[in-house]
Structure formats: C-alpha cells, structure tokens
Amino acid sequence: MNNSDRIIRLKTVLARTGLSRSTLYRKIADGTFPAQIRISVHGAGWRESSVNRWIADPVSYREGQAGSHVQ
C-alpha cells in the first residue's frame, strides 16, 4: 500500500476537508464525497487518495467517477 492509499479515519478527514460531520455524511449520501470503506466490524475509514481527489476539485467530484465503493 503506497502512502497515498493509506486509510484515514473520520477525525483526519474532517480536519483536512473542513467539513462538519453532518455535511460529510450528507455529501456521501449525495455521491459528492468518497464513501468510506469498512476496516473492521465497527470501524470505517477513507482512502487517502480518494479524499485528496475531492480536496483537489470538490465542485466536480462525483462518486461514480472516483471508483471508490463501500466494501
């Protein structure tokens, strides 16, 4: 796993994006933010590369284009 494909947790995603928790989950539901991936029974995280793609161009980001899905 290279550095840009690390799994980052919610606190880190919120700090990097500046979004609130409720806005983040609303954007996930709308398909305008990368969906989290399951990393354990009760845990989830985001691929750092997916979050970086959103940060680079948040206005035109669409989940279907990013290729990330909840597993």
Buried (B, 14 or more C-beta within 10 A) or exposed (E): EEEEEBBBEBEBBBEBBEBEEEEBBEBBEEBBBBBBBEEEEEEBBBBBBBBBBBEEEEEEBEBEEBEBEEE
